[in-house]
Amino acid sequence: MQNRDKVLIVDDEQAIVELMGLYLRSEYDVINAYNGQEALERIKIDKPDIVLLDVMMPDMNGYEVCRRLKTSVETQFLPVIMVTALSGKDDRIKGIEVGADEFLGKPVNRLELVTRVKSLLRIKHLQDKILAERNDAMNYLDAAGFIVVVIDQELRINLINKKGNETLGYEEFELIGQDFVKAIVREDMGADVRVFMEAALAGTTKLPEYWDIPVVRKDGRHITVRWYDTLLNSSVGETPSMICSGEDLSIFDEEPSASLP
């Protein structure tokens, strides 16, 4: 039997919680909370798939609850529908600023409620699938035993696996967004490496089978990495990117060497 999605309904008025629960209970497992702090506790314990969140609550209003959810790595993609009697433009802008995905006015219309919950859950399921596939890919890359770096046409690092971070001495997200050449290539080799990689991405030169480049760890130590680079296919209108797979050769070197194509 397929597991049903869980809907957390948060409102300090019990009658409203019960009414929305009545509308949704036939299709979803409904969880109730009656204030902001209880909502955060239920999210941590019950792991709902979507949250219906009242704005005006006495201890912690819905804006603050939503802000906490959207700034947490664990819950940033949890869909939140703000349910409010407030109809002003400023109130909606405030909800958007804290990351609300949708809004419902009070009194809640049954058809509108069911439709919006179903729509956001469909998006969440697609997002969950993409994240799961990404995680599987990253787990594969982490287990591969070699450095993997993906760079874009501007030579910015879009992805680096665990082995790459460990070899270069960085934390998980430190290198993301940094210029590949500036961040890790030895300074005296930087200009030549940049020219060659830009030409390869532009399609004006061919990538070699491999090339050895002295790189610099975060702690300043120089090591030699043998890179096996491949251009990633791009769709029409998209800019190309490059996947760089590397192995640390420094254990064989007395002095870091370079071998440019």
MIFI-681885 format. One record per residue (C-alpha): residue in three letters; z, x, y. Coordinates in steps of 0.1 Angstrom, whole numbers, padded with zeros to 4 digits, always signed. Layout:
ALAZXY
...
//
This chain:
MET+0000+0000+0000
GLN-0010+0014+0034
ASN+0018+0021+0058
ARG+0019-0002+0088
ASP+0020+0012+0124
LYS+0054+0012+0141
VAL+0058-0004+0175
LEU+0089+0003+0196
ILE+0098-0024+0221
VAL+0121-0013+0249
ASP+0136-0039+0273
ASP+0171-0046+0285
GLU+0165-0084+0281
GLN+0169-0094+0245
ALA+0147-0125+0249
ILE+0117-0104+0260
VAL+0122-0080+0231
GLU+0123-0108+0206
LEU+0093-0126+0221
MET+0071-0095+0220
GLY+0083-0087+0185
LEU+0073-0122+0174
TYR+0038-0116+0188
LEU+0034-0083+0169
ARG+0055-0086+0137
SER+0028-0100+0115
GLU+0007-0068+0119
TYR+0032-0040+0127
ASP+0067-0028+0119
VAL+0087-0036+0150
ILE+0116-0014+0163
ASN+0139-0026+0191
ALA+0157-0007+0219
TYR+0176-0022+0249
ASN+0179+0008+0272
GLY+0162+0041+0280
GLN+0186+0064+0261
GLU+0185+0042+0230
ALA+0147+0043+0232
LEU+0147+0081+0232
GLU+0170+0081+0202
ARG+0149+0056+0183
ILE+0117+0076+0190
LYS+0134+0107+0176
ILE+0147+0089+0144
ASP+0120+0063+0137
LYS+0088+0081+0149
PRO+0070+0050+0163
ASP+0032+0050+0168
ILE+0033+0033+0202
VAL+0059+0023+0228
LEU+0061-0009+0249
LEU+0084+0002+0277
ASP+0101-0019+0304
VAL+0102-0004+0338
MET+0133-0018+0353
MET+0163-0008+0332
PRO+0198+0000+0344
ASP+0207+0033+0329
MET+0174+0051+0327
ASN+0142+0034+0340
GLY+0109+0033+0322
TYR+0093+0059+0345
GLU+0119+0085+0335
VAL+0116+0076+0298
CYS+0078+0079+0300
ARG+0081+0112+0319
ARG+0103+0127+0292
LEU+0080+0116+0265
LYS+0048+0129+0281
THR+0064+0163+0290
SER+0076+0169+0254
VAL+0053+0187+0230
GLU+0065+0164+0202
THR+0057+0132+0220
GLN+0031+0140+0246
PHE+0004+0120+0227
LEU+0026+0090+0219
PRO+0009+0060+0236
VAL+0031+0042+0262
ILE+0024+0008+0276
MET+0045+0000+0307
VAL+0057-0036+0308
THR+0067-0047+0342
ALA+0072-0076+0366
LEU+0062-0052+0394
SER+0027-0057+0406
GLY+0024-0033+0436
LYS-0002-0006+0437
ASP+0024+0021+0443
ASP+0043+0011+0411
ARG+0011+0015+0390
ILE+0004+0049+0406
LYS+0039+0060+0398
GLY+0034+0049+0362
ILE+0001+0069+0360
GLU+0018+0099+0375
VAL+0044+0100+0346
GLY+0017+0096+0320
ALA+0016+0058+0311
ASP-0015+0049+0291
GLU-0016+0012+0299
PHE+0002-0016+0319
LEU+0012-0051+0310
GLY+0025-0076+0335
LYS+0054-0100+0329
PRO+0053-0127+0316
VAL+0034-0110+0287
ASN+0002-0127+0276
ARG+0001-0127+0238
LEU-0037-0120+0235
GLU-0035-0092+0261
LEU-0005-0076+0244
VAL-0021-0076+0209
THR-0055-0064+0222
ARG-0040-0034+0241
VAL-0017-0024+0213
LYS-0046-0024+0189
SER-0069-0005+0212
LEU-0044+0023+0219
LEU-0035+0026+0182
ARG-0072+0030+0174
ILE-0074+0059+0199
LYS-0042+0074+0185
HIS-0055+0074+0149
LEU-0087+0092+0160
GLN-0066+0117+0180
ASP-0043+0122+0150
LYS-0073+0129+0128
ILE-0086+0155+0152
LEU-0052+0172+0156
ALA-0048+0173+0118
GLU-0082+0189+0114
ARG-0074+0214+0141
ASN-0041+0222+0125
ASP-0058+0227+0091
ALA-0083+0250+0107
MET-0056+0270+0124
ASN-0036+0272+0092
TYR-0067+0286+0075
LEU-0072+0311+0103
ASP-0035+0321+0102
ALA-0037+0328+0065
ALA-0070+0347+0067
GLY-0053+0380+0074
PHE-0076+0391+0103
ILE-0077+0386+0140
VAL-0097+0355+0152
VAL-0104+0350+0189
VAL-0127+0323+0204
ILE-0141+0330+0239
ASP-0162+0310+0262
GLN-0192+0320+0284
GLU-0168+0332+0311
LEU-0152+0355+0285
ARG-0120+0334+0287
ILE-0099+0332+0255
ASN-0099+0296+0242
LEU-0082+0302+0209
ILE-0064+0331+0191
ASN-0048+0329+0157
LYS-0013+0340+0147
LYS-0026+0373+0133
GLY-0043+0381+0166
ASN-0011+0374+0186
GLU+0010+0395+0162
THR-0014+0424+0163
LEU-0017+0424+0201
GLY+0020+0417+0206
TYR+0018+0384+0224
GLU+0035+0350+0221
GLU+0016+0320+0208
PHE+0000+0307+0240
GLU+0002+0338+0263
LEU-0034+0349+0260
ILE-0050+0314+0262
GLY-0072+0312+0293
GLN-0071+0349+0301
ASP-0102+0370+0305
PHE-0108+0387+0271
VAL-0119+0420+0286
LYS-0092+0423+0313
ALA-0065+0412+0289
ILE-0070+0435+0259
VAL-0099+0459+0262
ARG-0091+0495+0272
GLU-0098+0499+0309
ASP-0124+0527+0306
MET-0144+0506+0282
GLY-0141+0473+0300
ALA-0173+0474+0321
ASP-0196+0483+0291
VAL-0179+0457+0269
ARG-0183+0430+0295
VAL-0220+0437+0301
PHE-0227+0436+0264
MET-0207+0404+0256
GLU-0222+0385+0286
ALA-0257+0395+0275
ALA-0250+0384+0239
LEU-0237+0350+0252
ALA-0268+0347+0274
GLY-0290+0354+0244
THR-0306+0385+0259
THR-0293+0409+0233
LYS-0284+0406+0196
LEU-0249+0411+0182
PRO-0244+0441+0160
GLU-0230+0438+0124
TYR-0198+0451+0139
TRP-0184+0473+0167
ASP-0152+0493+0172
ILE-0134+0488+0205
PRO-0101+0504+0216
VAL-0078+0476+0228
VAL-0045+0476+0245
ARG-0014+0458+0231
LYS+0010+0440+0255
ASP+0034+0469+0250
GLY+0007+0493+0263
ARG+0000+0509+0229
HIS-0037+0515+0222
ILE-0052+0505+0189
THR-0088+0503+0176
VAL-0101+0470+0164
ARG-0134+0465+0144
TRP-0150+0433+0156
TYR-0174+0411+0137
ASP-0188+0387+0164
THR-0207+0354+0159
LEU-0222+0330+0184
LEU-0210+0295+0179
ASN-0238+0269+0179
SER-0238+0246+0210
SER-0253+0212+0216
VAL-0279+0206+0243
GLY-0263+0210+0277
GLU-0232+0228+0264
THR-0225+0265+0271
PRO-0223+0288+0241
SER-0191+0305+0229
MET-0183+0333+0206
ILE-0159+0338+0177
CYS-0146+0373+0174
SER-0131+0383+0141
GLY-0113+0417+0140
GLU-0094+0441+0118
ASP-0069+0467+0131
LEU-0082+0502+0123
SER-0055+0520+0142
ILE-0037+0530+0110
PHE-0067+0552+0101
ASP-0071+0567+0136
GLU-0053+0597+0151
GLU-0070+0588+0185
PRO-0085+0554+0193
SER-0123+0557+0192
ALA-0151+0535+0204
SER-0184+0525+0190
LEU-0205+0504+0213
PRO-0239+0490+0201
//
